[in-house]
Amino acid sequence: MICPPRIPFGSFPPVQTPRSGGTTPGTTNPNPLREGSTAMPRPTPLTDQIVTVCFNPGDDADWFAASEKVNDLMNANGTPARRFRVRHRKFIGWLTRFLGYYLLDAARKFGAITLAAGGRKSRLDLPGMSMIAANEATARWRAWNYHINATTKPARLWEDFLAQHHADPNKVSLAEARRRFEQQPRVLAMLAFNGGHLFDPYELSLYQAGEATYAGLYWRAALVGDALITTDGRIMRPATDTAADRLRFLNEACMYLRTLHNRARLCAVAIA
């Protein structure tokens, strides 16, 4: 099992061997919040967009403040998303696991806090989140490599067929471009697979780029989501749906999170 590259939040234990029965979908959301994008959105997913809202230490950082930022800057409404793992201190973890201070919309299991929609950066287990996401993505890619890559020929990417549509919409409609893409044997195999993983054929460029690239995108996305609002009100998000633009955005957003003070606060907002 590979370890994800060193992330901005320090080191973490070696990546554990993923369970073969992982079911985390390998799907990525189209971004309806993006303006000026020339890429055609992929089929609408069943999951929500995740926006991470950042606050300076001392700012009013409750759920209402986060939703107000999202509404003002993105003209969208959302709900808290309990996606952050909570960190428990090494020596007093037995106590902190039951205390919800500096956390937002915390969830408990048997009385102990396990997840939260946000909170002080120092209380959130960002390294643990990235490790779990890397494990799940690696398990998914290896399943794809064994069941799909080893049994089918490389396929052309969705972006290639989308370019044909943009070049001559009258000759190649969007529906025709999608039909041509999805009739390829490798894409059909990904759609037909029913072995505990979901393979998104519109992420074919990521799969074919290799294990490290695929896992690298997903451990970054676990920390950031689909967009990020900075403490000074800037919106960070990918320019298009392409893998390259998504990686550029995630790299920039992770570097920004690294610069935040440990007393800064984060809040995850889900937008349908």
C-alpha atoms as an extended CHARMM CRD file, in Angstrom:
* protein
*
       272  EXT
         1         1  MET       CA              0.0000000000        0.0000000000        0.0000000000  PROA      1               0.0000000000
         2         2  ILE       CA              1.3480000000        3.3890000000       -0.8540000000  PROA      2               0.0000000000
         3         3  CYS       CA              1.3250000000        6.3160000000        1.5200000000  PROA      3               0.0000000000
         4         4  PRO       CA             -0.0820000000        9.6100000000        0.2670000000  PROA      4               0.0000000000
         5         5  PRO       CA              2.5390000000       12.2930000000       -0.2130000000  PROA      5               0.0000000000
         6         6  ARG       CA              3.4380000000       14.4630000000        2.7550000000  PROA      6               0.0000000000
         7         7  ILE       CA              0.4790000000       16.6870000000        3.3720000000  PROA      7               0.0000000000
         8         8  PRO       CA              0.5100000000       20.1400000000        4.9130000000  PROA      8               0.0000000000
         9         9  PHE       CA             -0.6760000000       18.9690000000        8.3030000000  PROA      9               0.0000000000
        10        10  GLY       CA              2.3020000000       16.8280000000        9.2630000000  PROA      10              0.0000000000
        11        11  SER       CA              3.0250000000       13.1400000000        9.1950000000  PROA      11              0.0000000000
        12        12  PHE       CA              0.6700000000       10.3300000000       10.0640000000  PROA      12              0.0000000000
        13        13  PRO       CA              0.9100000000        6.5690000000       10.5590000000  PROA      13              0.0000000000
        14        14  PRO       CA              1.6550000000        4.3140000000        7.5710000000  PROA      14              0.0000000000
        15        15  VAL       CA             -1.3060000000        3.6460000000        5.3500000000  PROA      15              0.0000000000
        16        16  GLN       CA             -3.1810000000        0.5720000000        6.4510000000  PROA      16              0.0000000000
        17        17  THR       CA             -4.1190000000       -2.1990000000        4.0840000000  PROA      17              0.0000000000
        18        18  PRO       CA             -7.5790000000       -1.3150000000        2.7610000000  PROA      18              0.0000000000
        19        19  ARG       CA            -10.4660000000       -3.6740000000        3.1150000000  PROA      19              0.0000000000
        20        20  SER       CA            -11.3800000000       -5.3850000000       -0.0970000000  PROA      20              0.0000000000
        21        21  GLY       CA            -15.0480000000       -4.6840000000        0.4350000000  PROA      21              0.0000000000
        22        22  GLY       CA            -14.8190000000       -0.9000000000        0.5140000000  PROA      22              0.0000000000
        23        23  THR       CA            -17.8020000000        0.7760000000       -1.0370000000  PROA      23              0.0000000000
        24        24  THR       CA            -16.8050000000        4.4080000000       -1.2560000000  PROA      24              0.0000000000
        25        25  PRO       CA            -18.0360000000        5.5790000000       -4.6470000000  PROA      25              0.0000000000
        26        26  GLY       CA            -15.4170000000        6.7740000000       -7.0790000000  PROA      26              0.0000000000
        27        27  THR       CA            -17.6300000000        9.5480000000       -8.3470000000  PROA      27              0.0000000000
        28        28  THR       CA            -16.9310000000       13.2380000000       -8.5340000000  PROA      28              0.0000000000
        29        29  ASN       CA            -19.5390000000       15.9540000000       -8.5740000000  PROA      29              0.0000000000
        30        30  PRO       CA            -19.9840000000       18.3840000000      -11.4350000000  PROA      30              0.0000000000
        31        31  ASN       CA            -19.6750000000       21.8970000000      -10.0600000000  PROA      31              0.0000000000
        32        32  PRO       CA            -22.7650000000       24.0090000000      -10.7250000000  PROA      32              0.0000000000
        33        33  LEU       CA            -21.1510000000       26.8200000000       -8.7370000000  PROA      33              0.0000000000
        34        34  ARG       CA            -18.4250000000       27.3190000000      -11.3080000000  PROA      34              0.0000000000
        35        35  GLU       CA            -18.7190000000       30.2730000000      -13.6480000000  PROA      35              0.0000000000
        36        36  GLY       CA            -17.3640000000       30.4800000000      -17.1570000000  PROA      36              0.0000000000
        37        37  SER       CA            -16.5600000000       26.7880000000      -17.4260000000  PROA      37              0.0000000000
        38        38  THR       CA            -16.4100000000       25.4080000000      -20.9460000000  PROA      38              0.0000000000
        39        39  ALA       CA            -16.3880000000       21.7950000000      -19.8410000000  PROA      39              0.0000000000
        40        40  MET       CA            -19.6880000000       19.9860000000      -20.0300000000  PROA      40              0.0000000000
        41        41  PRO       CA            -20.8670000000       18.7110000000      -16.6460000000  PROA      41              0.0000000000
        42        42  ARG       CA            -20.9790000000       14.9910000000      -16.2070000000  PROA      42              0.0000000000
        43        43  PRO       CA            -24.2580000000       13.2360000000      -15.3100000000  PROA      43              0.0000000000
        44        44  THR       CA            -25.7140000000       14.6610000000      -12.1210000000  PROA      44              0.0000000000
        45        45  PRO       CA            -24.5120000000       12.6710000000       -9.0890000000  PROA      45              0.0000000000
        46        46  LEU       CA            -26.5470000000       11.6490000000       -6.0780000000  PROA      46              0.0000000000
        47        47  THR       CA            -24.2430000000       13.4440000000       -3.6540000000  PROA      47              0.0000000000
        48        48  ASP       CA            -23.9960000000       17.1140000000       -2.7080000000  PROA      48              0.0000000000
        49        49  GLN       CA            -21.3280000000       19.6850000000       -3.3960000000  PROA      49              0.0000000000
        50        50  ILE       CA            -19.0780000000       20.3110000000       -0.3850000000  PROA      50              0.0000000000
        51        51  VAL       CA            -17.8410000000       23.8430000000        0.3020000000  PROA      51              0.0000000000
        52        52  THR       CA            -15.2780000000       24.4180000000        3.0570000000  PROA      52              0.0000000000
        53        53  VAL       CA            -15.6520000000       27.8130000000        4.7320000000  PROA      53              0.0000000000
        54        54  CYS       CA            -12.6760000000       29.2330000000        6.6550000000  PROA      54              0.0000000000
        55        55  PHE       CA            -12.7460000000       31.7150000000        9.5470000000  PROA      55              0.0000000000
        56        56  ASN       CA             -9.9720000000       33.6460000000       11.2660000000  PROA      56              0.0000000000
        57        57  PRO       CA             -9.3550000000       33.0140000000       14.9820000000  PROA      57              0.0000000000
        58        58  GLY       CA            -11.8250000000       35.0260000000       16.9930000000  PROA      58              0.0000000000
        59        59  ASP       CA            -14.3500000000       35.4250000000       14.1650000000  PROA      59              0.0000000000
        60        60  ASP       CA            -17.9800000000       34.4700000000       14.6520000000  PROA      60              0.0000000000
        61        61  ALA       CA            -17.7370000000       30.9860000000       13.1670000000  PROA      61              0.0000000000
        62        62  ASP       CA            -21.0470000000       29.2990000000       13.8600000000  PROA      62              0.0000000000
        63        63  TRP       CA            -23.2680000000       27.5780000000       11.3270000000  PROA      63              0.0000000000
        64        64  PHE       CA            -25.2260000000       30.7670000000       10.5580000000  PROA      64              0.0000000000
        65        65  ALA       CA            -22.0500000000       32.6700000000        9.7140000000  PROA      65              0.0000000000
        66        66  ALA       CA            -20.9270000000       29.8900000000        7.3700000000  PROA      66              0.0000000000
        67        67  SER       CA            -24.2900000000       29.6590000000        5.5980000000  PROA      67              0.0000000000
        68        68  GLU       CA            -24.3630000000       33.4440000000        5.2370000000  PROA      68              0.0000000000
        69        69  LYS       CA            -20.9550000000       33.4210000000        3.5270000000  PROA      69              0.0000000000
        70        70  VAL       CA            -22.0620000000       30.6960000000        1.1310000000  PROA      70              0.0000000000
        71        71  ASN       CA            -25.2810000000       32.5360000000        0.3370000000  PROA      71              0.0000000000
        72        72  ASP       CA            -23.5880000000       35.8960000000       -0.1980000000  PROA      72              0.0000000000
        73        73  LEU       CA            -20.6670000000       34.6550000000       -2.2910000000  PROA      73              0.0000000000
        74        74  MET       CA            -22.2320000000       31.7410000000       -4.1500000000  PROA      74              0.0000000000
        75        75  ASN       CA            -25.9250000000       32.5440000000       -4.0880000000  PROA      75              0.0000000000
        76        76  ALA       CA            -26.6430000000       29.0740000000       -2.7500000000  PROA      76              0.0000000000
        77        77  ASN       CA            -28.1290000000       27.5110000000        0.3540000000  PROA      77              0.0000000000
        78        78  GLY       CA            -26.7170000000       24.5510000000        2.1900000000  PROA      78              0.0000000000
        79        79  THR       CA            -26.6830000000       22.4770000000        5.3410000000  PROA      79              0.0000000000
        80        80  PRO       CA            -23.8650000000       21.4310000000        7.6930000000  PROA      80              0.0000000000
        81        81  ALA       CA            -21.9230000000       18.4000000000        6.4610000000  PROA      81              0.0000000000
        82        82  ARG       CA            -20.4940000000       16.1800000000        9.1920000000  PROA      82              0.0000000000
        83        83  ARG       CA            -17.3770000000       15.1580000000        7.2930000000  PROA      83              0.0000000000
        84        84  PHE       CA            -14.5210000000       16.1340000000        9.6090000000  PROA      84              0.0000000000
        85        85  ARG       CA            -12.9850000000       13.5200000000       11.8740000000  PROA      85              0.0000000000
        86        86  VAL       CA            -12.3200000000       14.8010000000       15.3810000000  PROA      86              0.0000000000
        87        87  ARG       CA             -8.8320000000       14.6240000000       16.8710000000  PROA      87              0.0000000000
        88        88  HSD       CA             -8.4030000000       13.3060000000       20.4200000000  PROA      88              0.0000000000
        89        89  ARG       CA             -5.3420000000       14.2940000000       22.3660000000  PROA      89              0.0000000000
        90        90  LYS       CA             -2.7880000000       11.6170000000       23.1300000000  PROA      90              0.0000000000
        91        91  PHE       CA             -2.7490000000       11.9580000000       26.9070000000  PROA      91              0.0000000000
        92        92  ILE       CA             -6.2110000000       13.3550000000       27.6080000000  PROA      92              0.0000000000
        93        93  GLY       CA             -8.0330000000       11.7380000000       24.7000000000  PROA      93              0.0000000000
        94        94  TRP       CA            -10.2530000000        9.7980000000       27.0650000000  PROA      94              0.0000000000
        95        95  LEU       CA            -11.6460000000       13.1510000000       28.2190000000  PROA      95              0.0000000000
        96        96  THR       CA            -11.6600000000       15.1940000000       25.0070000000  PROA      96              0.0000000000
        97        97  ARG       CA            -13.5390000000       12.5010000000       23.1190000000  PROA      97              0.0000000000
        98        98  PHE       CA            -16.6260000000       13.4060000000       25.1670000000  PROA      98              0.0000000000
        99        99  LEU       CA            -16.2300000000       17.2040000000       25.0230000000  PROA      99              0.0000000000
       100       100  GLY       CA            -17.6230000000       19.2070000000       22.1150000000  PROA      100             0.0000000000
       101       101  TYR       CA            -15.7660000000       22.4610000000       22.7090000000  PROA      101             0.0000000000
       102       102  TYR       CA            -14.6200000000       24.3100000000       19.5560000000  PROA      102             0.0000000000
       103       103  LEU       CA            -16.6580000000       21.9440000000       17.3810000000  PROA      103             0.0000000000
       104       104  LEU       CA            -19.6630000000       22.5750000000       15.1590000000  PROA      104             0.0000000000
       105       105  ASP       CA            -22.5930000000       20.1680000000       14.8440000000  PROA      105             0.0000000000
       106       106  ALA       CA            -20.7150000000       17.2590000000       16.4010000000  PROA      106             0.0000000000
       107       107  ALA       CA            -21.9710000000       13.6750000000       16.0540000000  PROA      107             0.0000000000
       108       108  ARG       CA            -21.5660000000       11.1370000000       18.8530000000  PROA      108             0.0000000000
       109       109  LYS       CA            -21.3360000000        7.3710000000       18.9720000000  PROA      109             0.0000000000
       110       110  PHE       CA            -21.8040000000        5.7530000000       22.3690000000  PROA      110             0.0000000000
       111       111  GLY       CA            -21.3160000000        9.1900000000       23.8650000000  PROA      111             0.0000000000
       112       112  ALA       CA            -17.9500000000        9.8410000000       22.2030000000  PROA      112             0.0000000000
       113       113  ILE       CA            -17.5890000000       12.4950000000       19.5140000000  PROA      113             0.0000000000
       114       114  THR       CA            -16.5660000000       11.0120000000       16.1790000000  PROA      114             0.0000000000
       115       115  LEU       CA            -17.4860000000       13.5190000000       13.4600000000  PROA      115             0.0000000000
       116       116  ALA       CA            -18.2870000000       17.2090000000       13.1560000000  PROA      116             0.0000000000
       117       117  ALA       CA            -19.3330000000       19.6810000000       10.5060000000  PROA      117             0.0000000000
       118       118  GLY       CA            -16.4460000000       21.9100000000       11.5070000000  PROA      118             0.0000000000
       119       119  GLY       CA            -14.5270000000       23.4630000000       14.3340000000  PROA      119             0.0000000000
       120       120  ARG       CA            -11.1190000000       24.7290000000       15.3570000000  PROA      120             0.0000000000
       121       121  LYS       CA             -8.4130000000       23.4260000000       13.0210000000  PROA      121             0.0000000000
       122       122  SER       CA             -6.4410000000       21.9650000000       15.9100000000  PROA      122             0.0000000000
       123       123  ARG       CA             -9.4230000000       19.8160000000       16.9300000000  PROA      123             0.0000000000
       124       124  LEU       CA             -9.9770000000       18.3320000000       13.4810000000  PROA      124             0.0000000000
       125       125  ASP       CA             -8.1130000000       15.1700000000       12.4910000000  PROA      125             0.0000000000
       126       126  LEU       CA             -7.0690000000       16.3210000000        9.0280000000  PROA      126             0.0000000000
       127       127  PRO       CA             -4.1580000000       13.8430000000        8.6970000000  PROA      127             0.0000000000
       128       128  GLY       CA             -6.4720000000       10.9770000000        9.6520000000  PROA      128             0.0000000000
       129       129  MET       CA             -9.0130000000       12.0760000000        7.0530000000  PROA      129             0.0000000000
       130       130  SER       CA             -6.4040000000       12.1440000000        4.3180000000  PROA      130             0.0000000000
       131       131  MET       CA             -5.0910000000        8.7060000000        5.3040000000  PROA      131             0.0000000000
       132       132  ILE       CA             -8.5370000000        7.1090000000        5.1900000000  PROA      132             0.0000000000
       133       133  ALA       CA             -9.3420000000        8.7490000000        1.8580000000  PROA      133             0.0000000000
       134       134  ALA       CA             -6.0170000000        7.5750000000        0.4110000000  PROA      134             0.0000000000
       135       135  ASN       CA             -6.6810000000        4.0180000000        1.5900000000  PROA      135             0.0000000000
       136       136  GLU       CA            -10.1400000000        3.9440000000        0.0470000000  PROA      136             0.0000000000
       137       137  ALA       CA             -9.0010000000        5.5000000000       -3.2330000000  PROA      137             0.0000000000
       138       138  THR       CA             -6.0590000000        3.1070000000       -3.4800000000  PROA      138             0.0000000000
       139       139  ALA       CA             -8.3110000000        0.1100000000       -2.8870000000  PROA      139             0.0000000000
       140       140  ARG       CA            -10.7110000000        1.3710000000       -5.5480000000  PROA      140             0.0000000000
       141       141  TRP       CA             -7.9350000000        1.9940000000       -8.0830000000  PROA      141             0.0000000000
       142       142  ARG       CA             -6.4040000000       -1.4380000000       -7.4930000000  PROA      142             0.0000000000
       143       143  ALA       CA             -9.7870000000       -3.0710000000       -8.0100000000  PROA      143             0.0000000000
       144       144  TRP       CA            -10.1340000000       -1.1020000000      -11.2560000000  PROA      144             0.0000000000
       145       145  ASN       CA             -6.6300000000       -2.0940000000      -12.2990000000  PROA      145             0.0000000000
       146       146  TYR       CA             -7.3340000000       -5.7990000000      -11.6870000000  PROA      146             0.0000000000
       147       147  HSD       CA            -10.8700000000       -6.0660000000      -13.0740000000  PROA      147             0.0000000000
       148       148  ILE       CA            -10.9270000000       -3.3690000000      -15.7800000000  PROA      148             0.0000000000
       149       149  ASN       CA             -7.4350000000       -2.3230000000      -16.8020000000  PROA      149             0.0000000000
       150       150  ALA       CA             -6.1570000000       -5.8810000000      -17.1080000000  PROA      150             0.0000000000
       151       151  THR       CA             -9.1010000000       -7.0620000000      -19.1970000000  PROA      151             0.0000000000
       152       152  THR       CA             -9.8880000000       -4.1500000000      -21.5460000000  PROA      152             0.0000000000
       153       153  LYS       CA             -8.0070000000       -1.9180000000      -23.9450000000  PROA      153             0.0000000000
       154       154  PRO       CA             -7.3670000000        1.7570000000      -23.1100000000  PROA      154             0.0000000000
       155       155  ALA       CA            -10.2970000000        4.0030000000      -23.9570000000  PROA      155             0.0000000000
       156       156  ARG       CA            -10.5250000000        7.5430000000      -25.2370000000  PROA      156             0.0000000000
       157       157  LEU       CA            -11.4150000000       10.1070000000      -22.6080000000  PROA      157             0.0000000000
       158       158  TRP       CA            -14.7400000000       11.9150000000      -22.3070000000  PROA      158             0.0000000000
       159       159  GLU       CA            -12.9240000000       15.1980000000      -22.9880000000  PROA      159             0.0000000000
       160       160  ASP       CA            -12.0030000000       13.9530000000      -26.4720000000  PROA      160             0.0000000000
       161       161  PHE       CA            -15.6290000000       13.3420000000      -27.4200000000  PROA      161             0.0000000000
       162       162  LEU       CA            -16.6970000000       16.5920000000      -25.7780000000  PROA      162             0.0000000000
       163       163  ALA       CA            -14.1880000000       18.4360000000      -27.9500000000  PROA      163             0.0000000000
       164       164  GLN       CA            -15.8100000000       16.9020000000      -31.0320000000  PROA      164             0.0000000000
       165       165  HSD       CA            -19.1650000000       18.2350000000      -29.8760000000  PROA      165             0.0000000000
       166       166  HSD       CA            -17.8010000000       21.7390000000      -29.2890000000  PROA      166             0.0000000000
       167       167  ALA       CA            -16.0250000000       21.7340000000      -32.6600000000  PROA      167             0.0000000000
       168       168  ASP       CA            -19.2030000000       20.9350000000      -34.6070000000  PROA      168             0.0000000000
       169       169  PRO       CA            -22.3870000000       20.7510000000      -32.4750000000  PROA      169             0.0000000000
       170       170  ASN       CA            -24.5490000000       20.2040000000      -35.5400000000  PROA      170             0.0000000000
       171       171  LYS       CA            -22.5770000000       17.1450000000      -36.5990000000  PROA      171             0.0000000000
       172       172  VAL       CA            -21.9470000000       15.6730000000      -33.1300000000  PROA      172             0.0000000000
       173       173  SER       CA            -24.6490000000       16.4460000000      -30.5930000000  PROA      173             0.0000000000
       174       174  LEU       CA            -23.9760000000       16.1730000000      -26.8870000000  PROA      174             0.0000000000
       175       175  ALA       CA            -26.0640000000       12.9990000000      -26.7130000000  PROA      175             0.0000000000
       176       176  GLU       CA            -24.1290000000       11.4970000000      -29.6110000000  PROA      176             0.0000000000
       177       177  ALA       CA            -20.8110000000       12.4140000000      -27.9920000000  PROA      177             0.0000000000
       178       178  ARG       CA            -21.8970000000       10.7240000000      -24.7820000000  PROA      178             0.0000000000
       179       179  ARG       CA            -23.0900000000        7.6540000000      -26.6860000000  PROA      179             0.0000000000
       180       180  ARG       CA            -19.7650000000        7.3160000000      -28.5000000000  PROA      180             0.0000000000
       181       181  PHE       CA            -17.8570000000        7.6320000000      -25.2390000000  PROA      181             0.0000000000
       182       182  GLU       CA            -19.9600000000        5.1390000000      -23.3130000000  PROA      182             0.0000000000
       183       183  GLN       CA            -19.9910000000        2.4740000000      -26.0300000000  PROA      183             0.0000000000
       184       184  GLN       CA            -16.2640000000        1.8330000000      -25.5930000000  PROA      184             0.0000000000
       185       185  PRO       CA            -15.5760000000       -1.6030000000      -24.0430000000  PROA      185             0.0000000000
       186       186  ARG       CA            -13.5750000000       -0.1960000000      -21.1130000000  PROA      186             0.0000000000
       187       187  VAL       CA            -16.2760000000        2.3310000000      -20.2450000000  PROA      187             0.0000000000
       188       188  LEU       CA            -18.9830000000       -0.3160000000      -20.5070000000  PROA      188             0.0000000000
       189       189  ALA       CA            -16.9600000000       -2.5820000000      -18.2120000000  PROA      189             0.0000000000
       190       190  MET       CA            -16.6800000000        0.2060000000      -15.6330000000  PROA      190             0.0000000000
       191       191  LEU       CA            -20.4220000000        0.8190000000      -15.7480000000  PROA      191             0.0000000000
       192       192  ALA       CA            -21.2100000000       -2.8810000000      -15.5000000000  PROA      192             0.0000000000
       193       193  PHE       CA            -18.8470000000       -3.6930000000      -12.6290000000  PROA      193             0.0000000000
       194       194  ASN       CA            -20.6410000000       -4.8700000000       -9.4920000000  PROA      194             0.0000000000
       195       195  GLY       CA            -17.8870000000       -5.9480000000       -7.1220000000  PROA      195             0.0000000000
       196       196  GLY       CA            -18.0780000000       -3.5690000000       -4.1710000000  PROA      196             0.0000000000
       197       197  HSD       CA            -16.7560000000       -0.4340000000       -5.8910000000  PROA      197             0.0000000000
       198       198  LEU       CA            -18.2830000000        2.1670000000       -8.1820000000  PROA      198             0.0000000000
       199       199  PHE       CA            -16.0690000000        3.2900000000      -11.0480000000  PROA      199             0.0000000000
       200       200  ASP       CA            -16.8750000000        6.6760000000      -12.5530000000  PROA      200             0.0000000000
       201       201  PRO       CA            -16.0480000000        6.4610000000      -16.2820000000  PROA      201             0.0000000000
       202       202  TYR       CA            -15.8750000000       10.2470000000      -16.4390000000  PROA      202             0.0000000000
       203       203  GLU       CA            -12.7900000000        9.9530000000      -14.2180000000  PROA      203             0.0000000000
       204       204  LEU       CA            -11.0780000000        7.7050000000      -16.7400000000  PROA      204             0.0000000000
       205       205  SER       CA             -8.1960000000       10.1540000000      -17.1150000000  PROA      205             0.0000000000
       206       206  LEU       CA             -7.4880000000        9.8070000000      -13.3970000000  PROA      206             0.0000000000
       207       207  TYR       CA             -7.6550000000        6.0200000000      -13.4470000000  PROA      207             0.0000000000
       208       208  GLN       CA             -5.3530000000        5.7710000000      -16.4600000000  PROA      208             0.0000000000
       209       209  ALA       CA             -2.9100000000        8.2440000000      -14.8840000000  PROA      209             0.0000000000
       210       210  GLY       CA             -1.9850000000        5.6790000000      -12.2470000000  PROA      210             0.0000000000
       211       211  GLU       CA             -2.4850000000        4.7550000000       -8.6170000000  PROA      211             0.0000000000
       212       212  ALA       CA             -0.5200000000        7.6350000000       -7.0940000000  PROA      212             0.0000000000
       213       213  THR       CA             -2.3750000000       10.2840000000       -9.1080000000  PROA      213             0.0000000000
       214       214  TYR       CA             -5.7840000000        8.8100000000       -8.3680000000  PROA      214             0.0000000000
       215       215  ALA       CA             -5.1490000000        8.4780000000       -4.6260000000  PROA      215             0.0000000000
       216       216  GLY       CA             -3.4490000000       11.8750000000       -4.5620000000  PROA      216             0.0000000000
       217       217  LEU       CA             -6.5440000000       13.6410000000       -5.8050000000  PROA      217             0.0000000000
       218       218  TYR       CA             -8.8580000000       11.9170000000       -3.3600000000  PROA      218             0.0000000000
       219       219  TRP       CA             -6.8700000000       12.5000000000       -0.1780000000  PROA      219             0.0000000000
       220       220  ARG       CA             -6.7250000000       16.1910000000       -1.0690000000  PROA      220             0.0000000000
       221       221  ALA       CA            -10.4520000000       16.3000000000       -1.8580000000  PROA      221             0.0000000000
       222       222  ALA       CA            -11.2010000000       14.7490000000        1.5440000000  PROA      222             0.0000000000
       223       223  LEU       CA             -9.6940000000       17.8210000000        3.1960000000  PROA      223             0.0000000000
       224       224  VAL       CA            -11.0760000000       20.5170000000        0.9150000000  PROA      224             0.0000000000
       225       225  GLY       CA            -14.2240000000       19.3060000000       -0.8280000000  PROA      225             0.0000000000
       226       226  ASP       CA            -15.3650000000       20.8810000000       -4.0920000000  PROA      226             0.0000000000
       227       227  ALA       CA            -14.7460000000       24.5470000000       -3.2750000000  PROA      227             0.0000000000
       228       228  LEU       CA            -13.2330000000       26.6510000000       -0.5080000000  PROA      228             0.0000000000
       229       229  ILE       CA            -14.0630000000       30.1020000000        0.8270000000  PROA      229             0.0000000000
       230       230  THR       CA            -11.0720000000       31.8490000000        2.3660000000  PROA      230             0.0000000000
       231       231  THR       CA            -11.0910000000       33.9650000000        5.4990000000  PROA      231             0.0000000000
       232       232  ASP       CA            -11.0190000000       37.1320000000        3.3730000000  PROA      232             0.0000000000
       233       233  GLY       CA            -13.9860000000       36.0520000000        1.2550000000  PROA      233             0.0000000000
       234       234  ARG       CA            -12.2690000000       34.6520000000       -1.8430000000  PROA      234             0.0000000000
       235       235  ILE       CA            -13.7360000000       31.6030000000       -3.5900000000  PROA      235             0.0000000000
       236       236  MET       CA            -11.3000000000       28.8880000000       -4.6000000000  PROA      236             0.0000000000
       237       237  ARG       CA            -12.5330000000       26.2320000000       -7.0260000000  PROA      237             0.0000000000
       238       238  PRO       CA            -11.3760000000       24.4360000000      -10.1790000000  PROA      238             0.0000000000
       239       239  ALA       CA            -11.6850000000       26.3220000000      -13.4510000000  PROA      239             0.0000000000
       240       240  THR       CA            -13.1500000000       23.2650000000      -15.2200000000  PROA      240             0.0000000000
       241       241  ASP       CA            -14.0470000000       19.6480000000      -14.4750000000  PROA      241             0.0000000000
       242       242  THR       CA            -10.8000000000       18.3300000000      -15.9470000000  PROA      242             0.0000000000
       243       243  ALA       CA             -8.5060000000       16.3280000000      -13.7030000000  PROA      243             0.0000000000
       244       244  ALA       CA             -5.6630000000       18.7990000000      -14.2100000000  PROA      244             0.0000000000
       245       245  ASP       CA             -7.7440000000       21.7810000000      -13.0750000000  PROA      245             0.0000000000
       246       246  ARG       CA             -9.1020000000       19.8520000000      -10.1230000000  PROA      246             0.0000000000
       247       247  LEU       CA             -5.5720000000       18.9410000000       -9.0270000000  PROA      247             0.0000000000
       248       248  ARG       CA             -4.4120000000       22.5450000000       -9.3940000000  PROA      248             0.0000000000
       249       249  PHE       CA             -7.2940000000       23.7360000000       -7.2510000000  PROA      249             0.0000000000
       250       250  LEU       CA             -6.7690000000       21.0800000000       -4.5920000000  PROA      250             0.0000000000
       251       251  ASN       CA             -3.0390000000       21.7720000000       -4.3770000000  PROA      251             0.0000000000
       252       252  GLU       CA             -3.6890000000       25.4860000000       -3.9440000000  PROA      252             0.0000000000
       253       253  ALA       CA             -6.4610000000       24.9200000000       -1.4010000000  PROA      253             0.0000000000
       254       254  CYS       CA             -4.3590000000       22.4900000000        0.6760000000  PROA      254             0.0000000000
       255       255  MET       CA             -1.5010000000       24.9680000000        0.7290000000  PROA      255             0.0000000000
       256       256  TYR       CA             -3.9340000000       27.6310000000        1.9120000000  PROA      256             0.0000000000
       257       257  LEU       CA             -5.1920000000       25.3950000000        4.7270000000  PROA      257             0.0000000000
       258       258  ARG       CA             -1.5920000000       24.8990000000        5.7680000000  PROA      258             0.0000000000
       259       259  THR       CA             -1.1540000000       28.6510000000        6.2640000000  PROA      259             0.0000000000
       260       260  LEU       CA             -4.1710000000       28.9300000000        8.5850000000  PROA      260             0.0000000000
       261       261  HSD       CA             -3.5030000000       29.2680000000       12.2870000000  PROA      261             0.0000000000
       262       262  ASN       CA             -4.3750000000       26.2570000000       14.4430000000  PROA      262             0.0000000000
       263       263  ARG       CA             -7.0720000000       28.3900000000       16.1050000000  PROA      263             0.0000000000
       264       264  ALA       CA             -8.7020000000       29.1570000000       12.7550000000  PROA      264             0.0000000000
       265       265  ARG       CA            -12.0320000000       27.4400000000       12.1990000000  PROA      265             0.0000000000
       266       266  LEU       CA            -13.4010000000       25.4140000000        9.3230000000  PROA      266             0.0000000000
       267       267  CYS       CA            -16.9700000000       24.5750000000        8.4190000000  PROA      267             0.0000000000
       268       268  ALA       CA            -18.1870000000       22.1550000000        5.7510000000  PROA      268             0.0000000000
       269       269  VAL       CA            -21.3930000000       23.0910000000        3.9310000000  PROA      269             0.0000000000
       270       270  ALA       CA            -23.2940000000       20.6930000000        1.6650000000  PROA      270             0.0000000000
       271       271  ILE       CA            -25.0550000000       22.2930000000       -1.2970000000  PROA      271             0.0000000000
       272       272  ALA       CA            -27.5710000000       20.1820000000       -3.2030000000  PROA      272             0.0000000000
